[in-house]
Amino acid sequence: MSAANTYYVQPLLDTLGHDFGVGSGIAGLVTTFAQVGYVLGLALIVPLGDLVERRRLVTITTAATGLGLLGMAAAPNIAVLMVLAAIVGFCTVTAQIFVPFAAHLATPMNRGRSVGIVMSGLLIGILLARTVSGVIAGATSWRVVYLVAAVLTFALSVACRTELPSSAPTTRTAYHRLLGSVARIYLDEPALRRRGLYGALVFASFSTFWTAIAFQMADHYHFSQTVIGLFGLLGVAGAGCAQVAGRIADAGWGRVATAGFILLTAVSWIAGWAGGSRIGWLVAGILVLDLGVQGTHISNQSEVYRLRPEARSRLTTGYMCTYFVGGVTGSALAGAVYGAYGWKGVCLLGAVFPTLALLVWLTEARWPLRTMARG
């Protein structure tokens, strides 16, 4: 429910462009602004998970997200919608507080599996957000999508307060020193930097696809908002690999699995290219893309959370900020590339990112492929 809030907009981009009288490049910036806000939230809010009681923190962030969603439902123009999307993105980092929370509660030997379980829910929320958004907007309007999202998020805030266990802070440092320690940890941990780069490149590919696909489906296939949203259901299969990827990481094969998942992300764009005119290939491309991206993400997080148990919220900040810089890059370029070069240009752009990730992974090949999980 929390992660979905940033992704309701994706099947609505073509409709927003028509309603506000703007092109695909401008409409696509709504997604970009949401992701920029999310990066700022990762940098400024998520580290607080090590400093304050987590249950109280997520209760506050979900309530603030609900207020932002109400504002989006009433936005009078595209500029206001962009600003509010950034605010919602900033506050809706609750999901990234849940993940280190789960890692904190898990035993060392089950940490990858536990992270995978929570990530399965998070990823399904991201993917079903497109379906829910498309169906509601097709039956009513895009504004109702955000009104419903606001009500659900306020309900989530209440659930967080009443159902989650309390969690004692793991550090007592001052807030400004806490933020400074994120940078120090990032610089001191090469594995964190490398995993962040893998994540950024595959998420850039993911964002490229899901930002541009709404325009392609509306322009070439003439699909309605409802049908465009239903395509989000295809990605649920990719979310199902989250627990599998977590178990692979627990067994010590996370690094070789990472290469396999990155390769799947790259290969998916071959099907995506053919899917520009044949819907069956487009479906295949979506399935493989989501499988590759989600598998890479879980493998990355399982390895990152082994580094410093006392600083998992700050590790999340370092990793996810890098991750979403990739997402911002992909979504910002996708609308412009689609407007200038069409779907084939988008496919070339999307394939470049995982190809670069594979090249980076090859520099790691001098190390053993299997490394035992550290407790």
C-alpha positions in Angstrom: 0.0 0.0 0.0 2.8 2.4 0.8 5.0 1.7 -2.3 1.9 2.0 -4.6 1.5 5.7 -4.0 4.4 6.7 -6.3 3.3 4.5 -9.2 -0.5 5.2 -9.6 0.5 7.9 -12.1 2.2 5.7 -14.7 -0.9 4.5 -16.7 -2.4 7.9 -16.4 0.3 9.9 -18.2 -1.4 10.0 -21.6 -4.6 11.1 -19.9 -2.9 13.8 -17.9 -1.2 15.1 -21.0 -4.6 15.5 -22.7 -6.4 16.9 -19.7 -3.7 19.6 -19.0 -2.8 20.1 -22.7 0.9 19.1 -22.5 3.1 16.6 -24.5 4.5 13.3 -23.4 7.8 14.9 -22.3 6.1 17.2 -19.8 3.5 14.6 -18.6 6.3 12.1 -18.0 7.9 14.6 -15.6 5.2 13.9 -13.0 6.8 10.5 -12.6 10.2 12.2 -12.4 9.1 14.6 -9.7 7.7 11.8 -7.7 11.0 9.9 -7.9 13.0 13.0 -7.0 10.9 13.5 -3.9 11.4 9.9 -3.1 15.2 10.2 -3.3 15.0 13.2 -0.9 12.8 11.2 1.5 15.3 8.3 1.3 18.1 10.7 2.2 16.4 12.7 5.0 13.7 10.4 6.5 14.8 6.8 6.2 18.0 7.2 8.3 15.7 8.2 11.2 14.8 4.5 11.4 18.1 4.0 13.3 17.5 7.0 15.5 13.8 7.0 16.5 11.1 4.4 17.3 10.1 2.9 13.9 6.4 2.4 14.6 5.9 6.1 15.4 8.0 7.1 12.4 5.9 5.1 9.9 2.7 6.2 11.4 3.6 9.9 10.8 5.0 9.4 7.3 1.9 7.5 6.1 -0.4 10.2 7.5 1.6 12.9 5.7 1.4 10.9 2.5 -2.4 10.7 2.8 -2.5 14.5 2.9 -0.3 14.8 -0.2 -2.5 12.4 -2.1 -5.6 14.5 -1.3 -3.8 17.5 -2.7 -3.0 15.6 -5.9 -6.7 14.7 -6.3 -7.5 18.4 -6.4 -4.5 19.7 -8.4 -5.6 22.5 -10.8 -2.7 22.2 -13.3 0.2 20.1 -14.2 2.8 22.2 -12.3 0.9 21.9 -9.0 0.5 18.2 -9.7 4.3 17.8 -10.1 5.0 19.6 -6.8 2.5 17.5 -5.0 3.8 14.3 -6.6 7.3 15.3 -5.2 5.8 15.8 -1.7 4.0 12.4 -1.8 7.3 10.8 -3.0 9.1 12.4 -0.2 6.7 11.1 2.5 5.9 7.7 1.0 9.4 6.2 1.9 7.6 4.2 4.6 8.2 1.0 2.5 11.9 1.5 2.8 11.6 1.7 6.6 9.7 -1.6 6.6 12.5 -3.4 4.8 15.4 -2.8 7.3 12.8 -3.3 10.1 12.3 -6.8 8.8 16.0 -7.4 8.4 16.5 -6.2 12.0 13.9 -8.7 13.4 15.1 -11.7 11.3 17.8 -14.2 12.3 21.0 -14.0 10.3 20.5 -17.2 8.4 16.9 -16.2 7.4 17.6 -12.6 6.6 17.5 -12.9 2.8 14.2 -14.8 3.0 12.7 -12.3 5.4 13.6 -9.4 3.2 12.3 -11.3 0.3 8.9 -11.8 1.9 8.5 -8.1 2.7 9.8 -7.1 -0.7 7.3 -9.4 -2.4 4.5 -7.3 -0.8 6.3 -4.1 -1.7 6.8 -5.1 -5.3 3.3 -6.5 -5.7 2.0 -3.1 -4.5 4.1 -1.3 -7.1 2.8 -3.5 -9.9 -0.8 -3.6 -8.8 -0.8 0.2 -8.4 -0.9 0.5 -12.2 -3.8 -1.9 -12.5 -5.8 -0.3 -9.7 -5.1 3.2 -11.1 -6.1 2.2 -14.7 -9.3 0.5 -13.7 -10.5 3.3 -11.4 -9.5 6.0 -13.9 -11.3 4.2 -16.7 -14.5 3.9 -14.7 -14.4 7.4 -13.1 -11.5 9.8 -13.5 -7.8 10.0 -12.6 -8.7 12.3 -9.6 -10.7 9.6 -8.0 -7.6 7.4 -8.1 -5.8 9.8 -5.7 -8.9 10.2 -3.5 -9.1 6.5 -3.0 -5.4 6.3 -2.4 -5.6 8.9 0.3 -8.3 7.0 2.1 -6.3 3.8 2.0 -3.1 5.5 3.2 -4.9 7.0 6.2 -6.2 3.6 7.0 -2.6 2.3 6.7 -1.4 4.9 9.1 -3.9 3.6 11.7 -2.8 0.0 11.1 0.8 0.9 11.5 0.1 2.4 14.9 -2.0 -0.5 16.2 -0.4 -3.6 14.6 3.4 -3.0 14.4 5.7 -4.0 17.2 7.8 -1.3 18.9 11.4 -1.1 17.9 14.1 0.5 20.0 16.6 2.9 18.3 20.0 1.5 17.4 21.9 4.8 17.7 21.7 7.9 19.9 23.7 10.2 17.7 22.5 13.7 16.6 20.4 13.9 13.4 23.0 15.9 11.5 25.7 13.4 12.5 23.4 10.6 11.5 23.1 12.0 8.0 26.8 12.5 7.8 27.4 8.9 8.8 25.4 7.8 5.7 28.0 9.4 3.5 30.8 7.8 5.5 29.3 4.4 5.4 28.8 4.8 1.6 32.4 5.7 1.1 33.7 3.0 3.4 31.7 0.1 1.9 32.7 -0.7 -1.7 30.1 -3.5 -1.8 27.4 -0.9 -1.0 28.5 1.3 -3.9 28.7 -1.5 -6.3 25.3 -2.9 -5.4 23.8 0.6 -5.6 25.2 1.0 -9.1 23.7 -2.4 -10.2 20.4 -1.3 -8.8 20.5 2.1 -10.3 21.1 0.8 -13.8 18.4 -1.9 -13.8 15.9 0.5 -12.2 16.7 3.0 -14.9 15.7 0.4 -17.4 12.6 -0.4 -15.5 11.5 3.2 -15.3 12.2 3.8 -19.0 9.8 1.0 -19.9 6.9 1.9 -17.5 7.1 5.6 -18.2 7.0 5.2 -22.0 4.7 2.2 -22.3 1.5 4.2 -21.5 2.2 6.4 -24.5 2.9 3.4 -26.8 -0.2 1.6 -25.7 -2.4 4.6 -26.3 -0.8 5.7 -29.6 -0.2 2.4 -31.3 -2.6 -0.1 -29.7 -5.3 2.5 -28.8 -5.8 0.9 -25.4 -7.9 2.6 -22.8 -6.6 3.5 -19.3 -8.2 0.4 -17.9 -6.5 -1.9 -20.3 -3.1 -0.1 -19.8 -3.5 -0.5 -16.1 -4.3 -4.2 -16.4 -0.8 -4.8 -17.9 0.6 -4.2 -14.4 -0.8 -7.6 -13.4 1.8 -9.2 -15.6 4.6 -8.0 -13.4 3.3 -9.8 -10.4 5.0 -12.9 -11.7 8.3 -11.0 -11.4 7.5 -10.2 -7.8 7.1 -13.9 -7.1 10.8 -14.3 -7.5 11.6 -12.1 -4.5 11.6 -14.9 -2.0 13.6 -17.2 -4.4 16.2 -14.5 -4.8 16.4 -14.1 -1.1 17.0 -17.8 -0.5 19.7 -17.9 -3.2 21.5 -15.0 -1.4 21.2 -16.9 1.9 22.9 -19.8 0.2 25.8 -17.7 -0.8 25.1 -17.5 -4.6 23.9 -13.9 -4.6 26.6 -12.6 -6.8 26.2 -15.0 -9.7 22.4 -14.7 -9.4 22.8 -11.0 -9.8 24.5 -11.4 -13.1 21.7 -13.7 -14.3 19.0 -11.3 -13.3 20.8 -8.3 -15.0 21.1 -10.4 -18.1 17.3 -11.1 -18.1 16.7 -7.4 -17.8 18.8 -6.8 -20.9 17.2 -9.6 -22.9 13.7 -8.4 -22.1 14.2 -5.4 -24.4 14.6 -7.8 -27.4 11.0 -8.8 -26.8 10.1 -5.2 -26.1 11.4 -4.2 -29.5 9.2 -6.8 -31.2 6.3 -5.8 -28.9 6.1 -2.4 -30.6 3.8 -4.0 -33.1 3.0 -7.5 -31.6 1.3 -7.6 -28.3 2.4 -11.1 -27.5 6.1 -10.1 -27.5 5.2 -7.1 -25.4 3.7 -9.3 -22.8 6.8 -11.5 -22.8 9.0 -8.5 -22.5 7.1 -7.3 -19.4 7.3 -10.6 -17.7 11.1 -11.0 -18.3 11.8 -7.3 -17.4 10.1 -7.5 -14.1 11.7 -10.8 -13.2 15.1 -9.4 -13.9 14.7 -6.1 -12.1 13.1 -7.5 -9.0 15.6 -10.4 -8.8 18.5 -8.0 -9.0 17.0 -5.8 -6.4 16.5 -8.5 -3.8 20.0 -9.9 -4.4 21.4 -6.5 -3.9 19.5 -5.8 -0.7 20.3 -9.3 0.8 24.0 -8.5 0.4 23.8 -4.9 1.6 22.1 -5.8 4.9 24.9 -8.1 5.8 27.4 -5.2 6.0 26.5 -3.3 9.2 23.6 -4.7 11.4 23.5 -1.6 13.6 23.0 0.8 10.6 20.5 -0.9 8.3 18.3 2.1 7.8 21.4 4.1 6.8 22.5 1.3 4.5 19.0 1.5 3.0 19.4 5.2 2.4 22.8 4.8 0.7 21.5 1.9 -1.5 18.1 3.3 -2.4 19.2 6.8 -3.1 21.6 5.4 -5.7 18.8 3.1 -6.9 16.3 5.9 -7.4 18.8 8.2 -9.1 18.7 5.5 -11.8 14.9 5.6 -11.7 14.8 9.4 -12.1 17.2 9.2 -15.0 15.2 6.5 -16.8 11.8 8.2 -16.4 13.2 11.7 -17.3 14.7 10.4 -20.5 11.9 8.0 -21.5 9.3 10.7 -22.3 11.7 12.8 -24.3 13.1 9.9 -26.2 9.6 8.6 -27.0 8.6 12.0 -28.3 11.7 12.3 -30.5 12.4 8.7 -31.6 9.4 6.6 -30.8 9.2 3.2 -29.2 12.3 1.8 -30.9 14.4 4.7 -29.4 13.0 3.8 -26.0 14.0 0.2 -26.4 17.5 1.1 -27.3 17.7 3.4 -24.3 16.3 0.7 -22.0 18.7 -1.9 -23.2 21.8 0.3 -22.6 21.4 0.4 -18.8 21.5 -3.3 -18.0 24.3 -3.7 -20.6 26.4 -1.2 -18.6 25.5 -3.1 -15.4 26.8 -6.4 -16.9 30.0 -4.7 -17.9 30.5 -3.4 -14.3 29.7 -6.9 -13.0 32.5 -8.4 -15.2 35.0 -6.3 -13.3 34.0 -8.3 -10.2 34.7 -11.6 -11.9 38.1 -12.1 -10.3 36.4 -12.9 -7.0 34.9 -16.3 -6.3 31.3 -16.6 -7.5 30.1 -18.2 -4.3 30.6 -16.4 -1.0 29.2 -17.7 2.2 26.6 -15.5 4.0 28.1 -13.6 6.9 26.2 -13.8 10.1 
